[in-house]
Amino acid sequence: MPLGEDQEAHPPHDPVHLVPLDALSATAGVRRRGEDPDHVQLLLEAGTDLPPILVHRPTMQVIDGMHRLRVAALRGRTHIAVRFYDGDSADAFVLAVRQNISHGLPLSLADRTAAATRITRTHPHWSDRAIARASGLSPKTVAAIRRRSSGEIPPSNTRVGQDGRTRPLDATEGRRRAGHLIAAHPTMPLRQVAAEAGISLGTAHDVRERLRTGRSPAPARSTAPSDSHIPPAVAPAPRAPLAPAPAPALVPAPVPAGTRPRTPAAVLHVLRKDPSLRLTDTGRALLRLFDAQAQLMPQWNRLVDTFPHHCADMIVDLADTYATYWQHVATHLRTASAQPDTGHRMSS
């Protein structure tokens, strides 16, 4: 089985074997300068029994424990305690890096950089964060290594994250497929749409909401120029750019409709200055709600793609419920603003 991002070095109850020293291979390792004599001497002087070393069974290559192997030889031992790993050579190297980072003599920056470079070649489907965790570097450093090695790394359209889930680097194609599915089968459950389109449930929900408002299934920044939209025969009719509903009579001197701000940010900017909101408890509560929404909007697409999969159904239900509440509020205020002044004001 391929090594996973969170797989342990060996099973908790993996048996310990006594193996002859001359049966083991110690010709390669994760340390570019080989053994450290000072560390060997430190272990030798400790005089205590050392933990079992980790060995790749198919090749008998030492994965973790080069210094312990040297100490055993210097003590005149003929056998050493060993735990075996049965994966392939590429995974064995990753395991060697992880083990040397987690305990014992730390790997140098040069060792960790060389290890990350090798892992990007043998595990190109792993995310930058997964490789960073394995090699003891930052995700940004791994991303830079990947860019420098791009000509040597097989192209891949997906990455495996730290949670073990595979995600596309560009979800545009999956969003397009989901858009076609939703348009052709409006009653299809979102979970089925997500599975058939190869996207997350949160992304499928976002695609459905975008179609409801007449937008493309994919955000403009990642939408392909030609066929990224749903065919006109099944696509919802496009709507005008986002504009706030007519504001209720919350201020002493309402702004003429023709001069009202047209974007959410501009509307919120005006509302923050209104004393009937700033100086009342209910007004301040409303502004806090709008402020929270404004902070989420710039990162909304990133958020929906990172929602926990096991919570997606509950998040969808909650989002739909809150959206319904806000729609009731908008309908009520729109109706009230169309009627003669009835003294509607927000109270403290």
C-alpha positions in Angstrom: 0.0 0.0 0.0 1.4 3.4 -0.9 2.6 5.5 2.0 0.0 8.1 3.1 0.7 11.6 4.4 -0.2 10.6 7.9 1.0 6.9 7.9 3.1 5.9 10.9 6.6 4.6 10.4 5.6 1.1 11.3 2.5 -0.6 12.9 2.4 -0.1 16.6 2.9 -3.9 17.3 5.2 -4.6 14.4 7.5 -7.4 15.6 11.2 -6.8 16.3 13.7 -9.1 14.5 17.3 -9.8 15.2 19.2 -9.4 11.9 22.9 -9.9 11.1 24.7 -6.7 10.6 26.3 -7.9 7.4 22.8 -8.6 5.9 22.0 -4.9 6.0 22.8 -2.2 3.3 23.9 1.2 4.5 25.2 2.7 1.2 22.6 5.5 0.8 20.7 7.7 3.1 19.0 11.1 3.6 22.2 12.7 5.0 24.4 14.0 2.2 27.6 14.0 4.4 26.9 10.5 5.7 27.4 9.6 9.4 28.3 12.1 12.0 31.3 10.8 14.0 30.4 13.0 17.0 26.8 11.7 17.2 28.1 8.1 16.9 30.5 8.8 19.8 27.7 10.3 21.8 25.5 7.2 21.4 28.5 4.9 22.0 29.3 6.6 25.3 25.7 6.5 26.5 26.1 2.7 27.1 22.4 2.0 26.9 20.5 -0.3 24.6 19.3 1.7 21.6 15.9 1.4 19.9 15.4 -1.0 16.9 16.4 0.4 13.5 14.0 0.6 10.6 14.8 -1.4 7.4 13.3 -1.6 4.0 12.6 -5.4 3.7 12.8 -5.7 -0.1 16.2 -4.2 -0.3 17.5 -4.5 3.3 18.4 -0.8 3.1 18.5 1.0 6.4 15.7 3.6 6.5 16.4 5.0 9.9 19.2 4.1 12.3 22.5 4.5 10.4 24.2 5.8 13.6 22.8 3.0 15.7 24.0 0.5 13.1 27.6 2.0 13.4 27.4 1.9 17.2 26.4 -1.8 17.2 29.4 -2.6 15.0 31.8 -0.7 17.3 30.4 -2.6 20.3 31.3 -5.8 18.5 27.7 -6.9 18.0 26.9 -9.3 15.2 23.1 -8.8 15.2 20.9 -5.7 15.7 17.2 -5.3 16.5 15.2 -4.4 13.3 11.6 -3.4 12.4 10.8 -3.9 8.7 9.0 -1.7 6.2 7.5 -3.4 3.2 6.6 -0.5 0.9 8.3 0.6 -2.3 11.7 2.4 -2.5 10.2 5.9 -3.1 8.0 5.6 0.0 10.9 4.2 2.0 12.9 7.3 1.3 10.0 9.5 2.4 9.8 7.5 5.6 13.5 7.9 6.1 13.2 11.6 5.9 10.2 11.7 8.3 12.0 9.5 10.9 15.2 11.6 10.8 13.2 14.8 11.2 11.1 13.6 14.1 13.9 12.4 16.3 17.7 11.9 16.7 20.2 14.1 15.0 18.4 16.8 13.0 18.8 16.9 9.2 20.5 20.0 7.9 18.7 22.5 5.7 20.6 21.2 2.7 19.5 17.6 3.5 15.9 18.7 3.9 16.0 20.7 0.6 17.5 17.8 -1.3 14.9 15.4 0.2 12.0 17.7 -0.7 13.3 18.0 -4.3 13.4 14.2 -4.6 9.9 13.8 -3.1 8.4 16.3 -5.6 9.7 14.0 -8.3 8.6 10.7 -6.8 5.3 12.0 -5.4 4.3 14.8 -7.7 0.6 14.3 -6.8 1.3 15.3 -3.1 0.4 18.9 -2.2 3.1 21.4 -1.1 1.9 21.2 2.5 2.1 17.4 2.5 5.7 17.5 1.2 6.6 20.3 3.5 5.4 18.2 6.5 7.4 15.2 5.3 10.6 17.2 4.7 10.5 19.7 7.5 10.3 22.7 5.2 7.7 25.4 4.7 5.0 25.0 2.0 6.4 28.2 0.3 9.8 26.6 0.1 8.4 23.4 -1.3 6.4 25.4 -3.9 9.6 27.2 -5.0 11.4 23.8 -5.3 8.5 22.5 -7.4 8.7 25.5 -9.7 12.5 25.0 -10.2 12.0 21.3 -10.9 8.9 21.7 -13.1 10.7 20.4 -16.2 11.6 17.2 -14.3 8.3 16.5 -12.6 5.5 14.7 -14.6 2.5 17.0 -15.0 -0.5 16.4 -12.8 -3.9 18.0 -12.6 -4.5 17.0 -9.0 -2.9 17.2 -5.6 -3.3 15.0 -2.6 -3.6 17.1 0.5 -2.7 16.4 4.2 -6.2 14.9 4.7 -5.5 12.3 2.0 -8.1 13.7 -0.3 -7.3 14.3 -4.0 -8.3 17.7 -5.3 -8.0 19.2 -8.8 -5.5 22.1 -9.2 -8.2 23.9 -11.3 -11.8 23.1 -10.6 -13.1 24.9 -13.7 -13.8 21.8 -15.7 -15.5 20.1 -12.7 -17.7 23.2 -12.2 -18.7 23.2 -15.9 -19.7 19.5 -15.6 -21.7 20.3 -12.4 -23.4 23.2 -14.2 -24.5 21.0 -17.1 -25.8 18.4 -14.6 -27.7 20.8 -12.5 -29.2 22.5 -15.6 -30.2 19.2 -17.2 -31.4 17.6 -13.9 -32.6 20.3 -11.5 -33.7 17.8 -8.9 -30.5 15.8 -8.8 -29.1 15.7 -5.2 -26.0 17.9 -4.8 -24.1 15.0 -3.4 -24.6 13.1 -6.7 -23.7 16.1 -8.7 -20.5 16.5 -6.8 -19.6 12.8 -7.2 -20.2 12.8 -11.0 -18.5 16.1 -11.6 -15.5 15.3 -9.4 -15.8 18.3 -7.1 -16.6 18.9 -3.4 -20.1 19.2 -2.1 -19.4 22.8 -1.1 -18.3 23.6 -4.7 -21.5 21.9 -6.1 -23.6 24.1 -3.8 -21.7 27.2 -5.0 -22.3 26.2 -8.6 -26.0 25.9 -8.0 -26.2 29.3 -6.3 -24.2 30.9 -9.2 -26.7 29.4 -11.7 -29.6 30.7 -9.7 -28.3 34.2 -10.1 -27.5 33.9 -13.8 -23.7 33.6 -13.4 -21.2 31.2 -14.9 -20.6 28.0 -12.9 -16.9 29.1 -12.4 -15.6 32.4 -11.1 -14.4 34.8 -13.7 -10.7 34.4 -12.7 -10.7 30.7 -13.5 -13.3 30.5 -16.3 -12.3 29.2 -19.7 -13.1 31.8 -22.5 -15.3 29.7 -24.7 -17.3 26.8 -23.3 -17.3 27.7 -19.6 -21.0 28.8 -19.6 -24.1 26.6 -19.5 -25.7 26.3 -23.0 -28.2 29.2 -23.6 -31.0 26.6 -24.0 -30.7 25.6 -20.4 -28.9 28.4 -18.7 -30.9 30.8 -16.5 -31.5 34.3 -17.9 -28.7 36.7 -17.0 -29.5 39.3 -14.4 -28.3 42.8 -13.9 -25.2 43.4 -11.7 -25.7 43.1 -8.0 -27.5 46.0 -6.5 -29.0 46.4 -3.1 -32.8 46.3 -2.6 -34.3 49.7 -2.2 -33.3 50.9 1.3 -36.1 51.4 3.9 -36.7 54.8 5.4 -34.0 54.5 8.1 -32.6 58.0 7.8 -34.2 61.4 8.1 -33.3 62.4 4.6 -33.4 59.4 2.2 -30.9 59.4 -0.6 -32.6 59.8 -4.0 -32.9 56.4 -5.7 -30.8 57.5 -8.7 -27.9 58.4 -6.5 -27.8 55.4 -4.2 -24.6 53.3 -4.2 -24.7 50.2 -6.4 -22.2 47.8 -4.7 -22.4 46.1 -1.3 -19.2 47.8 -0.2 -20.5 51.2 -1.1 -23.9 50.5 0.6 -22.2 49.4 3.8 -19.9 52.5 3.7 -23.0 54.7 3.7 -24.9 52.7 6.4 -21.9 52.9 8.7 -22.2 56.7 8.7 -25.9 56.8 9.5 -26.4 57.9 13.1 -29.7 56.0 13.4 -27.7 52.8 12.9 -24.5 53.8 14.7 -26.2 55.1 17.8 -28.8 52.3 18.4 -28.3 48.8 19.7 -30.3 47.2 16.9 -28.5 49.3 14.3 -25.1 48.4 15.6 -26.1 44.7 15.7 -27.2 45.0 12.0 -23.9 46.6 11.0 -21.9 43.9 12.7 -23.8 41.3 10.7 -23.1 43.1 7.5 -19.5 43.6 8.4 -19.0 39.9 9.0 -20.5 39.2 5.6 -18.3 41.8 3.9 -15.2 40.1 5.4 -16.2 36.7 4.0 -17.0 37.8 0.5 -13.5 38.3 -0.8 -12.5 34.7 0.3 -15.8 33.0 -0.3 -14.7 30.7 -3.2 -11.7 29.6 -1.1 -13.9 28.9 1.9 -16.5 26.7 0.1 -13.7 24.5 -1.4 -12.2 23.9 2.1 -15.4 23.1 4.1 -15.0 19.7 5.9 -16.7 17.0 3.7 -18.5 15.4 6.7 -20.1 18.8 7.6 -21.2 19.8 4.1 -24.8 18.7 4.3 -25.3 20.6 7.6 -23.6 23.7 6.2 -25.8 23.6 3.1 -28.9 23.3 5.2 -27.8 26.2 7.5 -26.8 28.4 4.5 -30.2 27.8 2.9 -32.1 28.5 6.1 -30.2 31.8 6.7 -30.6 32.8 3.1 -34.4 32.3 3.5 -34.4 34.5 6.6 -32.6 37.3 4.9 -34.9 37.0 1.9 -37.9 37.5 4.2 -36.2 40.6 5.7 -35.6 42.0 2.2 -39.1 41.4 1.1 -40.6 43.0 4.2 -38.4 46.1 3.9 -39.0 46.4 0.2 -42.8 46.3 0.8 -42.5 48.8 3.7 -40.4 51.2 1.6 -43.0 51.2 -1.2 -45.7 52.4 1.2 -46.3 55.9 2.6 -44.1 56.7 5.6 -45.5 54.8 8.6 -42.9 56.0 11.0 -40.8 52.9 10.5 -37.5 53.4 12.5 -35.0 51.2 14.2 -35.2 51.5 18.0 -32.5 51.0 20.6 
